[in-house]
Amino acid sequence: MNAMMTELTELGHAYLLADDVSNEAQYKTVGEVLGRFFLAQATPIARALDVMYVPESEPYATPEEMLEAFAQGAVMIAATAPGTTPLWGVDENNSFRLWHDYSHHFLLGLSFSLEPEYQAYLAAVVSFYEWASTHGYDAETIATGAKILFNEMVLQPCAAVWLGGYDASRYGLTFSQKITNITHLPTNVEL
């Protein structure tokens, strides 16, 4: 494993050990803003494609199959079970998944490994900044939104890799979605 992957997976370990702060008022409020952002981003995508939300956690055998489905104009997205995400309801999280998979993996061509997920996070922050700025949100809201996106898009995949999968456990640690105060990559990680 190269140094960057080691750093990212250790960041995932730190995420698993960190306290969940998603019940703090600041995160709940900005989580609602992000939910509106996800719906706004996903709505035109859903209008342009035939999107079906399915109960399977992995509706495609390979990422390439999903990308081909996007290219063909009809895609299956793993539906969110109620209560699985700390800040969003089913519609908001389904919208996040559709927007992320379409905008970052399909349109930008980013793969599903840790470094490209970080690149997707950077693109997501730019999109959120542009949207939030035009909707009158302040710098603090935008910064908190970036922290939440970091947890969702970088830390969670890092934790899954550290564990060996979202359903795996290691040293008594198991995966659950949460928001932490971890806000950046270690200083010696450059992407």
C-alpha positions in Angstrom: 0.0 0.0 0.0 1.4 3.4 -1.0 1.9 6.2 1.6 -1.2 8.1 0.4 -3.4 5.1 0.7 -2.0 4.4 4.2 -2.8 8.0 5.2 -6.3 7.8 3.8 -7.2 4.5 5.4 -5.8 5.7 8.7 -8.1 8.7 8.3 -10.9 6.2 8.0 -9.8 4.7 11.3 -9.9 8.1 12.9 -13.4 8.6 11.6 -14.6 5.3 13.2 -13.1 6.4 16.5 -14.4 10.0 16.4 -17.5 11.3 18.2 -20.7 11.8 16.2 -21.6 15.5 16.1 -24.6 15.2 13.8 -27.0 16.2 16.5 -25.4 19.6 17.1 -27.7 22.4 15.9 -25.1 23.8 13.5 -24.8 20.5 11.6 -28.6 19.9 11.6 -29.3 23.3 10.2 -26.6 23.1 7.5 -27.6 19.5 6.8 -31.0 20.9 5.8 -29.3 23.3 3.5 -27.3 20.5 1.9 -30.5 18.5 1.5 -32.0 21.3 -0.5 -28.8 21.5 -2.6 -28.9 17.8 -3.3 -32.5 17.9 -4.4 -31.7 20.9 -6.6 -28.8 19.1 -8.2 -30.6 15.8 -8.7 -33.9 17.1 -10.1 -32.6 18.0 -13.6 -30.6 14.7 -13.7 -33.7 12.7 -12.8 -35.7 14.5 -15.5 -33.1 13.7 -18.1 -32.7 10.0 -17.2 -34.9 7.1 -16.3 -33.9 6.6 -12.7 -35.1 3.7 -10.6 -34.3 3.5 -6.9 -33.9 -0.1 -5.9 -33.4 -1.9 -2.5 -30.1 -3.6 -3.5 -27.1 -2.0 -1.9 -25.1 -2.7 -5.1 -27.5 -2.8 -8.1 -24.7 -3.4 -10.5 -22.0 -6.1 -10.6 -19.3 -3.5 -11.5 -19.0 0.3 -11.5 -18.6 0.1 -15.3 -22.1 -1.4 -15.6 -23.5 1.6 -13.7 -21.6 4.0 -15.9 -22.9 2.3 -19.0 -26.4 2.6 -17.6 -25.9 6.3 -17.3 -24.7 6.4 -20.9 -27.8 4.6 -22.0 -30.1 7.0 -20.1 -31.5 4.6 -17.5 -29.9 3.9 -14.2 -30.6 2.1 -10.9 -29.5 3.8 -7.7 -29.3 2.0 -4.4 -32.3 3.4 -2.4 -31.6 4.7 1.1 -33.4 3.0 3.9 -35.2 5.3 6.3 -33.1 6.4 9.3 -29.7 5.4 7.9 -28.3 8.8 7.4 -27.9 11.2 10.3 -28.8 14.5 8.5 -31.0 13.6 5.6 -34.2 11.8 4.8 -34.6 9.3 2.1 -35.3 11.8 -0.7 -32.3 14.0 0.1 -29.9 11.0 0.4 -31.2 9.4 -2.8 -30.7 12.8 -4.5 -27.1 12.9 -3.1 -26.4 9.5 -4.5 -27.8 10.2 -7.9 -26.0 13.6 -8.2 -22.7 12.2 -6.9 -22.7 9.1 -9.2 -23.8 11.1 -12.2 -21.8 14.3 -11.8 -18.6 12.9 -10.4 -18.3 9.3 -11.5 -20.1 9.5 -14.9 -19.5 13.0 -16.1 -16.1 13.6 -14.6 -15.0 10.0 -15.1 -13.7 9.6 -11.5 -13.2 6.0 -10.4 -14.5 4.7 -7.1 -11.2 4.5 -5.2 -10.1 6.8 -2.4 -8.1 9.4 -4.3 -10.9 10.0 -6.9 -13.4 10.2 -4.2 -11.4 13.0 -2.7 -11.3 14.7 -6.1 -15.1 14.3 -6.3 -15.3 16.0 -2.9 -13.4 19.0 -4.2 -15.7 19.2 -7.2 -18.7 18.9 -4.9 -17.5 21.7 -2.7 -17.2 24.0 -5.7 -20.7 23.2 -6.8 -22.1 23.7 -3.3 -20.2 27.0 -2.9 -21.6 28.3 -6.2 -25.2 27.2 -5.3 -25.1 28.4 -1.7 -23.6 31.7 -2.7 -26.3 32.4 -5.3 -29.0 31.4 -2.7 -27.7 33.9 -0.1 -26.0 31.5 2.4 -23.1 32.9 4.4 -19.4 31.7 4.5 -20.0 29.8 7.8 -22.8 27.8 6.3 -20.7 27.0 3.2 -17.7 26.0 5.4 -19.9 23.7 7.5 -21.4 22.2 4.4 -17.9 21.5 3.2 -17.1 19.7 6.5 -20.3 17.6 6.1 -19.4 16.7 2.5 -15.9 15.7 3.6 -17.4 13.3 6.1 -19.8 11.8 3.5 -17.5 11.7 0.5 -14.0 11.1 1.9 -14.1 9.9 5.5 -16.9 7.2 5.0 -15.1 5.5 2.1 -11.8 5.7 4.0 -13.5 4.0 6.9 -14.9 1.3 4.7 -11.5 0.6 3.2 -9.9 0.5 6.7 -12.5 -2.0 7.8 -12.3 -4.1 4.7 -15.9 -3.2 3.6 -18.9 -1.3 4.9 -20.3 -4.5 6.5 -17.0 -5.6 8.0 -15.6 -5.1 11.5 -12.0 -4.7 12.8 -10.8 -4.4 16.3 -14.4 -4.1 17.5 -15.1 -1.2 15.2 -18.0 -1.3 12.7 -19.3 1.3 10.2 -22.1 3.6 10.8 -22.8 6.9 9.1 -22.1 10.0 11.2 -20.6 13.4 11.1 -17.4 14.1 12.9 -15.2 17.2 13.4 -12.4 15.7 11.2 -12.2 18.3 8.5 -9.0 17.7 6.5 -6.5 15.3 5.2 -3.3 14.8 7.1 -0.8 17.4 6.1 1.5 15.0 4.4 -1.2 13.8 2.0 -1.2 15.5 -1.4 -3.8 14.7 -4.0 
